[in-house]
């Protein structure tokens, strides 16, 4: 495989298009011409998978890249192109693709057998590390994904409160069957959900008043990740804590993504203690993993020593690979000090990228916290998904194809994630690629109408 980012034989998109639509069409055509092996792989996949896909977020037109190899913070596709990985498995891959300590932990676990058909020596060790890291988790249970953790957390809240309704937020994402965008999702599980507006405490208050003694829980992300890294305002999140307590509902924080942003998750940084928390992604060492936990009296519903205990099955809830990799990652690699350093690096990168936009009077900004950020096509504050104009997504697409051409891999929706192997040189490469994007498409990019205010 070649290590060249931009071989001389590569096809480049034109930069003299008259409209963003023309520029995007040219960029997509150049992308297709540079990646014939990925195109062939996709065509074969369509014969046996609907749309050639088994994970919706990975699809994009004209076809998705087929990745063949990963090492550190680098990826290689089927055509041999090398990329800096700035998506990091949508935040799950915090350790990169080949961390030696993670690999050693998995190898050691496998030496003693893959599936042990019972309790093993590793699960309580990881549970202890998780509870020590996240103070609101007095006890915890493991699952195989963040989606599963959120499903179990919802069931727990309904059983504990003996109420049925759940307040969620427009733009929220808690897994493939718990997606609350701007419209209904027919795949969602059929809980009776009440939709509130993110960063709008009055909308929550109205729902609680209108559904007195019926709301089991409020489910919220401290930062809405999938909707574009929309940051929850501290007063809003603290208000949720107060309202839920006043109305006898549980406050549930989905920190599947945001738990990486501070040693004890965003909840610790904010000084807010939820009743239940869901975790996932990196805490399993990059393996399939989820967890939910919180107040001991709530989690005691699952104590099998109790009559009528809630059931929670899952063959791989305590699989030895995840238990070993998770403990090693959380205690030996992604220490509290490492968490703080990664967040600081992400904040610095976001400021550097936004300085490039501001200097060129371009109405684009990266929003988010620390190592999680998303570009938005606006110069105005983004407080909810309703502040995002989906009609401007062509500019995100254009940025995606430009960065791919420059050997940098992000999510097409403009989502950027840092992993631990990403260093100063890699961040400088991203900043330089963004600068070249601004220069290349300066005549097409939206101007910042707030720049002189």
C-alpha positions as CSV (number, residue, x, y, z in Angstrom):
1,X,0.0,0.0,0.0
2,X,1.2,3.4,-0.9
3,X,1.9,6.0,1.8
4,X,1.4,8.9,-0.5
5,X,-1.4,11.2,0.3
6,X,-1.9,12.8,-3.1
7,X,-0.2,10.8,-5.9
8,X,0.4,12.7,-9.1
9,X,-2.0,10.3,-10.9
10,X,-4.9,11.3,-8.7
11,X,-7.8,13.1,-10.2
12,X,-8.6,16.5,-8.5
13,X,-11.9,18.3,-8.4
14,X,-12.3,21.6,-10.3
15,X,-12.3,24.7,-8.2
16,X,-13.7,27.1,-10.7
17,X,-17.3,26.0,-10.5
18,X,-20.0,28.7,-10.7
19,X,-22.2,27.2,-8.0
20,X,-21.7,25.0,-5.0
21,X,-23.8,22.3,-6.7
22,X,-21.4,22.3,-9.7
23,X,-18.4,22.2,-7.3
24,X,-19.9,19.3,-5.4
25,X,-20.7,17.3,-8.5
26,X,-17.1,17.8,-9.7
27,X,-15.7,16.8,-6.3
28,X,-17.9,13.6,-6.3
29,X,-16.8,12.7,-9.8
30,X,-13.1,13.1,-8.9
31,X,-13.7,11.0,-5.8
32,X,-15.2,8.3,-7.9
33,X,-12.4,8.4,-10.4
34,X,-9.7,8.0,-7.6
35,X,-11.4,5.1,-5.9
36,X,-12.3,2.3,-8.4
37,X,-11.5,-0.5,-5.9
38,X,-13.9,1.0,-3.3
39,X,-16.5,1.3,-6.0
40,X,-16.1,-2.4,-7.0
41,X,-16.3,-3.5,-3.4
42,X,-19.5,-1.5,-2.9
43,X,-21.1,-3.0,-6.0
44,X,-20.3,-6.5,-4.7
45,X,-21.8,-5.6,-1.3
46,X,-25.1,-4.4,-2.9
47,X,-25.7,-8.0,-4.1
48,X,-26.0,-9.3,-0.6
49,X,-26.8,-6.3,1.6
50,X,-29.5,-3.7,1.2
51,X,-27.8,-0.8,-0.4
52,X,-24.5,-2.6,0.3
53,X,-24.8,-1.4,3.9
54,X,-25.2,-2.8,7.4
55,X,-24.5,0.5,9.3
56,X,-26.5,3.5,8.0
57,X,-24.2,6.3,9.1
58,X,-21.3,4.9,7.0
59,X,-23.1,5.3,3.7
60,X,-22.6,8.3,1.4
61,X,-22.9,9.0,-2.3
62,X,-21.6,8.1,-4.8
63,X,-20.3,5.2,-2.7
64,X,-18.5,4.8,0.6
65,X,-14.7,4.2,0.9
66,X,-13.9,0.6,1.8
67,X,-11.2,0.7,4.5
68,X,-8.6,-2.1,4.4
69,X,-6.3,-1.3,7.3
70,X,-5.8,0.9,10.3
71,X,-2.8,1.7,12.4
72,X,-2.5,4.4,15.0
73,X,-4.5,7.4,13.7
74,X,-4.1,6.3,10.1
75,X,-6.3,4.4,7.7
76,X,-5.7,2.9,4.2
77,X,-8.5,2.3,1.8
78,X,-9.0,-0.5,-0.8
79,X,-7.2,1.7,-3.4
80,X,-4.1,2.2,-1.2
81,X,-4.8,5.8,-0.2
82,X,-3.6,6.8,3.2
83,X,-5.7,9.0,5.5
84,X,-5.4,10.7,8.8
85,X,-8.3,9.4,10.8
86,X,-10.3,12.3,12.3
87,X,-13.5,10.3,12.9
88,X,-12.1,7.6,15.2
89,X,-15.0,5.2,14.8
90,X,-17.4,8.0,15.7
91,X,-15.7,8.4,19.1
92,X,-15.4,4.7,20.0
93,X,-11.8,4.5,18.7
94,X,-10.2,6.7,21.3
95,X,-7.1,4.5,21.5
96,X,-6.5,4.4,17.7
97,X,-6.4,1.2,15.6
98,X,-3.5,-0.6,17.1
99,X,-2.6,0.4,20.7
100,X,0.0,-2.1,21.9
101,X,-1.4,-2.2,25.5
102,X,-5.0,-2.9,24.3
103,X,-3.7,-5.6,22.0
104,X,-1.7,-7.2,24.7
105,X,-4.7,-7.2,27.1
106,X,-6.9,-8.9,24.5
107,X,-4.2,-11.5,23.7
108,X,-3.8,-12.3,27.4
109,X,-7.6,-12.7,27.8
110,X,-7.8,-15.0,24.8
111,X,-5.0,-17.2,26.2
112,X,-7.4,-18.3,28.9
113,X,-10.4,-19.0,26.7
114,X,-12.8,-17.0,24.6
115,X,-16.2,-17.7,26.2
116,X,-16.2,-19.0,29.8
117,X,-19.9,-19.7,30.3
118,X,-20.0,-18.0,33.7
119,X,-18.8,-15.2,35.9
120,X,-15.2,-14.5,35.1
121,X,-12.3,-12.8,36.9
122,X,-12.3,-9.6,34.9
123,X,-15.9,-8.2,35.0
124,X,-15.9,-6.9,38.6
125,X,-12.5,-5.3,38.1
126,X,-13.8,-3.2,35.2
127,X,-17.0,-2.4,37.1
128,X,-14.9,-1.1,40.0
129,X,-12.9,1.1,37.6
130,X,-16.0,2.5,36.0
131,X,-17.7,3.3,39.3
132,X,-14.5,4.9,40.7
133,X,-14.3,7.1,37.5
134,X,-17.9,8.2,37.4
135,X,-19.0,9.2,40.9
136,X,-22.8,9.0,40.2
137,X,-22.5,5.3,39.3
138,X,-22.8,3.6,42.7
139,X,-23.3,0.3,40.8
140,X,-23.2,-0.6,37.1
141,X,-24.3,-3.3,34.6
142,X,-22.7,-4.0,31.2
143,X,-24.3,-4.3,27.8
144,X,-23.0,-4.7,24.3
145,X,-23.7,-1.2,22.9
146,X,-24.8,2.3,24.0
147,X,-28.1,1.7,22.3
148,X,-28.7,-1.3,24.5
149,X,-27.6,0.6,27.6
150,X,-30.1,3.3,26.9
151,X,-32.9,0.8,26.3
152,X,-32.2,-0.9,29.6
153,X,-31.9,2.5,31.4
154,X,-35.4,3.4,30.1
155,X,-36.8,0.2,31.3
156,X,-35.2,0.6,34.7
157,X,-36.7,4.1,35.1
158,X,-40.2,2.9,34.2
159,X,-40.0,0.0,36.6
160,X,-38.6,2.1,39.5
161,X,-41.1,5.0,39.2
162,X,-44.0,2.9,38.0
163,X,-44.7,5.6,35.4
164,X,-44.7,5.2,31.6
165,X,-43.8,8.5,29.8
166,X,-40.3,9.7,29.0
167,X,-39.2,13.3,28.1
168,X,-36.7,13.4,25.2
169,X,-35.3,16.2,23.1
170,X,-35.7,17.2,19.5
171,X,-32.4,16.3,17.9
172,X,-31.5,13.8,20.5
173,X,-29.8,10.5,19.6
174,X,-29.6,7.6,22.0
175,X,-29.1,4.7,19.5
176,X,-30.6,3.4,16.3
177,X,-34.0,2.8,17.9
178,X,-33.9,5.9,20.0
179,X,-33.5,8.6,17.4
180,X,-35.3,11.9,17.9
181,X,-34.5,14.2,15.0
182,X,-36.9,16.7,13.4
183,X,-39.5,14.0,12.4
184,X,-40.9,10.7,13.5
185,X,-38.6,7.6,13.2
186,X,-40.6,4.4,12.5
187,X,-37.7,2.3,13.8
188,X,-38.0,3.8,17.3
189,X,-39.1,1.6,20.2
190,X,-42.7,2.4,21.1
191,X,-42.3,4.1,24.5
192,X,-44.7,7.0,25.0
193,X,-42.1,9.8,24.4
194,X,-42.8,13.5,25.0
195,X,-40.7,15.9,22.8
196,X,-39.1,18.9,24.5
197,X,-36.8,21.5,22.9
198,X,-33.1,21.3,23.7
199,X,-31.7,24.2,25.8
200,X,-35.3,25.3,26.5
201,X,-36.2,24.7,30.1
202,X,-39.7,26.1,29.7
203,X,-40.6,23.4,27.2
204,X,-39.7,20.8,29.7
205,X,-41.6,22.5,32.5
206,X,-44.8,22.6,30.3
207,X,-44.6,18.8,29.6
208,X,-44.1,18.0,33.2
209,X,-47.1,20.1,34.2
210,X,-49.3,18.7,31.5
211,X,-48.4,15.1,32.4
212,X,-48.3,15.3,36.2
213,X,-47.3,12.1,37.9
214,X,-46.9,10.3,34.5
215,X,-43.3,11.1,33.6
216,X,-40.8,8.4,34.6
217,X,-37.6,10.1,33.3
218,X,-35.9,12.8,31.4
219,X,-33.4,11.4,29.0
220,X,-30.8,13.9,27.7
221,X,-27.3,14.2,26.2
222,X,-25.2,16.9,27.9
223,X,-24.1,17.6,24.4
224,X,-26.2,16.4,21.4
225,X,-23.6,14.6,19.4
226,X,-25.3,13.1,16.3
227,X,-27.2,16.3,15.7
228,X,-24.0,18.3,15.4
229,X,-22.2,18.7,18.8
230,X,-24.8,21.1,20.2
231,X,-23.7,22.0,23.7
232,X,-26.1,21.8,26.5
233,X,-26.1,25.1,28.5
234,X,-25.1,24.6,32.1
235,X,-28.2,26.4,33.4
236,X,-30.4,24.2,31.2
237,X,-28.9,21.0,32.4
238,X,-29.0,22.1,36.0
239,X,-32.6,23.1,35.6
240,X,-33.4,19.5,34.4
241,X,-31.9,18.2,37.6
242,X,-34.1,20.5,39.6
243,X,-37.3,19.9,37.6
244,X,-36.9,16.1,37.6
245,X,-36.4,16.0,41.3
246,X,-39.4,18.3,41.9
247,X,-41.7,16.1,39.8
248,X,-40.5,12.7,41.0
249,X,-38.9,11.8,37.7
250,X,-35.4,10.3,37.1
251,X,-32.8,12.4,35.4
252,X,-30.8,10.2,32.9
253,X,-27.7,11.4,31.3
254,X,-26.6,9.7,28.0
255,X,-22.8,10.1,28.2
256,X,-22.0,7.4,25.7
257,X,-20.1,10.0,23.7
258,X,-19.5,12.8,26.2
259,X,-18.0,10.8,29.1
260,X,-14.6,11.2,27.4
261,X,-14.7,15.0,27.8
262,X,-13.7,15.1,31.4
263,X,-12.3,12.5,33.9
264,X,-15.7,11.9,35.4
265,X,-17.7,12.8,32.3
266,X,-19.4,16.1,31.6
267,X,-21.7,15.6,34.6
268,X,-18.6,15.9,36.9
269,X,-17.4,19.0,35.0
270,X,-20.9,20.5,35.4
271,X,-21.4,19.4,39.0
272,X,-24.7,17.7,38.2
273,X,-25.5,14.2,39.5
274,X,-28.0,12.3,37.4
275,X,-30.0,9.4,38.8
276,X,-28.8,7.1,35.9
277,X,-26.1,7.3,33.3
278,X,-25.4,5.4,30.2
279,X,-21.9,4.8,28.8
280,X,-20.3,3.0,25.9
281,X,-17.9,3.5,23.0
282,X,-14.3,3.7,24.3
283,X,-14.9,2.4,27.8
284,X,-14.8,-1.1,26.4
285,X,-11.4,-0.5,25.0
286,X,-12.8,0.0,21.5
287,X,-14.7,-3.3,21.6
288,X,-18.5,-3.7,21.5
289,X,-19.6,-2.3,24.9
290,X,-22.2,-0.3,26.8
291,X,-23.0,0.2,30.4
292,X,-25.7,1.8,32.6
293,X,-25.7,2.6,36.2
294,X,-26.5,5.0,39.0
295,X,-28.1,5.1,42.4
296,X,-27.7,1.8,44.1
297,X,-31.4,1.7,45.2
298,X,-32.5,1.9,41.5
299,X,-30.0,-0.6,40.2
300,X,-30.9,-3.0,43.0
301,X,-34.0,-3.8,40.9
302,X,-31.6,-6.2,39.0
303,X,-30.2,-7.9,42.0
304,X,-30.9,-11.6,41.3
305,X,-30.9,-12.4,45.0
306,X,-34.2,-10.4,45.3
307,X,-37.6,-11.9,44.6
308,X,-39.0,-10.5,41.4
309,X,-35.7,-9.0,40.2
310,X,-35.7,-7.5,36.7
311,X,-34.1,-9.7,34.1
312,X,-31.2,-8.5,32.0
313,X,-29.7,-11.0,29.6
314,X,-26.8,-10.8,27.2
315,X,-24.4,-13.6,26.3
316,X,-21.5,-11.1,25.7
317,X,-22.2,-8.6,28.5
318,X,-19.1,-9.8,30.3
319,X,-17.1,-11.1,27.4
320,X,-13.4,-11.4,28.4
321,X,-12.0,-9.4,25.5
322,X,-14.1,-6.3,26.4
323,X,-13.5,-6.7,30.1
324,X,-9.7,-6.9,29.6
325,X,-9.4,-4.2,27.0
326,X,-11.8,-1.9,28.9
327,X,-9.9,-2.1,32.2
328,X,-6.5,-1.6,30.6
329,X,-7.8,1.4,28.6
330,X,-9.5,3.1,31.5
331,X,-6.9,2.6,34.1
332,X,-3.6,2.4,32.2
333,X,-4.1,4.6,29.1
334,X,-7.0,7.0,29.3
335,X,-6.3,8.2,32.8
336,X,-7.9,11.4,34.2
337,X,-4.7,13.2,33.1
338,X,-5.0,11.9,29.6
339,X,-8.7,12.9,29.5
340,X,-7.9,16.5,30.4
341,X,-5.1,16.6,27.9
342,X,-7.2,15.3,25.0
343,X,-10.0,17.8,25.8
344,X,-7.4,20.6,25.9
345,X,-6.0,19.5,22.5
346,X,-9.5,19.4,21.0
347,X,-10.4,22.9,22.3
348,X,-7.2,24.3,20.8
349,X,-7.8,22.6,17.5
350,X,-11.4,23.9,17.3
351,X,-10.2,27.5,18.1
352,X,-7.5,27.2,15.4
353,X,-10.0,26.0,12.8
354,X,-12.5,28.7,13.6
355,X,-9.9,31.3,13.5
356,X,-9.3,30.3,9.8
357,X,-13.0,30.8,9.1
358,X,-13.2,34.1,10.9
359,X,-10.1,35.5,9.2
360,X,-11.7,34.8,5.8
361,X,-15.2,36.1,6.9
362,X,-16.7,32.6,6.1
363,X,-20.0,31.7,7.9
364,X,-18.8,28.3,9.0
365,X,-17.9,27.3,12.5
366,X,-16.9,24.1,14.4
367,X,-18.9,23.7,17.6
368,X,-18.6,21.2,20.4
369,X,-16.4,20.5,23.4
370,X,-12.9,19.2,23.5
371,X,-12.2,16.2,21.2
372,X,-15.7,16.2,19.7
373,X,-16.7,18.9,17.2
374,X,-18.9,19.4,14.2
375,X,-18.8,22.0,11.5
376,X,-22.0,24.1,11.1
377,X,-22.7,26.5,8.2
378,X,-23.5,29.6,10.2
379,X,-21.8,32.4,12.1
380,X,-24.6,32.5,14.7
381,X,-24.9,30.5,17.9
382,X,-26.4,27.0,17.6
383,X,-28.5,26.2,20.7
384,X,-30.7,23.4,19.1
385,X,-31.1,21.5,15.9
386,X,-33.6,24.0,14.8
387,X,-30.7,26.5,14.4
388,X,-29.1,24.3,11.7
389,X,-30.2,24.9,8.1
390,X,-30.2,21.5,6.4
391,X,-30.3,23.3,3.1
392,X,-26.7,24.3,3.6
393,X,-25.4,20.7,3.9
394,X,-23.8,21.0,0.4
395,X,-21.0,23.0,2.0
396,X,-20.4,20.1,4.5
397,X,-20.3,17.7,1.6
398,X,-17.9,19.9,-0.3
399,X,-15.6,20.1,2.8
400,X,-15.8,16.3,3.2
401,X,-14.6,15.6,-0.4
402,X,-11.9,18.2,-0.2
403,X,-10.5,16.7,3.0
404,X,-10.7,13.2,1.5
405,X,-8.6,14.5,-1.4
406,X,-6.1,15.9,1.0
407,X,-5.8,12.6,2.8
408,X,-8.0,13.4,5.8
409,X,-11.0,11.3,6.8
410,X,-13.9,12.9,8.7
411,X,-17.6,12.1,8.8
412,X,-19.5,13.5,5.9
413,X,-21.8,15.4,8.2
414,X,-18.8,17.4,9.3
415,X,-18.1,15.5,12.5
416,X,-14.5,15.5,13.7
417,X,-13.2,13.4,16.6
418,X,-9.7,13.2,18.1
419,X,-8.1,10.0,19.2
420,X,-5.1,9.7,21.5
421,X,-2.6,9.0,18.7
422,X,-3.5,12.4,17.0
423,X,-0.7,14.8,17.7
424,X,0.4,18.3,16.8
425,X,1.6,17.3,13.3
426,X,-1.7,15.7,12.5
427,X,-3.7,18.7,13.8
428,X,-1.5,21.0,11.8
429,X,-2.3,18.9,8.7
430,X,-6.0,19.3,9.3
431,X,-5.7,23.1,9.8
432,X,-3.7,23.4,6.6
433,X,-6.2,21.4,4.7
434,X,-9.0,23.6,6.0
435,X,-7.1,26.7,4.9
436,X,-6.7,25.2,1.4
437,X,-10.5,24.5,1.3
438,X,-11.2,28.1,2.1
439,X,-8.8,29.4,-0.5
440,X,-10.1,26.9,-3.2
441,X,-13.8,27.7,-2.7
442,X,-13.6,31.3,-1.5
443,X,-16.0,32.4,-4.3
444,X,-18.7,30.0,-3.2
445,X,-18.6,29.9,0.6
446,X,-21.2,31.7,2.6
447,X,-20.2,35.0,4.1
448,X,-20.5,35.8,7.7
449,X,-23.2,38.5,8.0
450,X,-22.3,38.9,11.7
451,X,-18.6,39.7,11.1
452,X,-19.0,43.5,11.5
453,X,-21.2,43.4,14.6
